[in-house]
Amino acid sequence: MSGKTVLLCAGGTGGHLFPAEALAGALVPLGFKVHLATDERVERYTGTFAWEDIHIIPSETVRSRSPLAIANTLWHLGSGTIAAWRMLGRIKPAVVVGFGGYPTLPPLTAATWRKIPTMIHEANAVMGRANRMLAPKVTRIATGFADVSMMEGVPKAKLVYTGNPVRPPVIEAAKAPYPAFGNRINLVVFGGSQGARVMSDVGPPAIARLDEMLRRELNVVQQAREEDLDKVRKTYADMGVTAEVNAFFTDLPARMAQAHLVVSRSGASSVAELSVIGRPSILVPLPGALDQDQAANARTLADVGGAKMVLQSDFTPETLAADLSALLADPVGLTRMAANAKQAGIPDAADRLAEWVVKLAAM
């Protein structure tokens, strides 16, 4: 496959881009040149992989059902498809792979028009809307979970189960054993690549409710949105808790590996990384999503005893404090949760996906 080009397409968030980056890392040693098609949000996440080129393609999501909003979405997707058609003519990829999000619609659609072999990867336990739109057109559909809902009408012959690719830093972090309990307890709190205000609203006041001796033992690593940083830092400082608070951690996998417990959203990438590294977690699915994909993701780890799922409606300082007190007082139970989570991980998912790219490139 030396010299062949593969175009990876992903929405411009970590949840979409991290699996694409992981696949790119598996394809380059096989001799492929890897390009990325995405949107303008990409700059925050692509510093760790040397893409051959990054193509910003016009796209838009459906933000409301008003005629004007729908017309705006169709205009952007249409112009993006034309731009993608031209780009594909220039770079001539052997395969085009999509990782979800509306920015994948134009390049995948243009690729099917050009008769280029195509594959989409569905990371969540519920198929996303963009992937549902593409499913009838593409050559193969890879899934991150063994059971994925909202796939009615998709031919089983198209489906392959690969797991969710994780980045090289996650594979490296997975080498670290679950940390022994000593004088310090490491707690990591984050809300996914985009952050989550609820973690800032609930996390610090929950920790304030803990027994003072337990608070003194905590090392907290917390992600907070830019607008919440000062408030969260001050709250921890006022209660004398050792805490590092930032809007984004480029080394989050290493921080997760050091954690005795993680509190987070349950995006597909977060669940995949927690399982591959093998760390116990309290998972708070994003509420209000049309397809409840994060709840389905969280349930996969909760069902095997690797996580506790808490709906956001039940996620309060009082309930989190109670959960933290109970879990952190049971090192044996946390160690068992860590082992259960790790058993659910698929560390070679990127290689499995790369094998299918090789097959498609040979068509």
Secondary structure, 3 states (H helix, E strand, C coil): CCCCEEEEECCCCHHHHHHHHHHHHHHHHHCCEEEEEECHHHHHCCCCCCCCEEEECCCCCCCCCCHHHHHHHHHHHHHHHHHHHHHHHHHCCCEEEECCCHHHHHHHHHHHHCCCCEEEEECCCECCHHHHHHCCCCCEEEECCCCCECCCCCCHHHEEECCCCCCHHHHHHCCCCCCCCCCCEEEEEECCCCCCHHHHHHHHHHHHCCCHHHHHHEEEEEECCHHHHHHHHHHHHHCCCEEEEECCCCCHHHHHHHCCEEEECCCHHHHHHHHHHCCCEEECCCCCCCCCHHHHHHHHHHCCCCEEECCHHHCCHHHHHHHHHHHHCCHHHHHHHHHHHHHCCCCCHHHHHHHHHHHHHCC
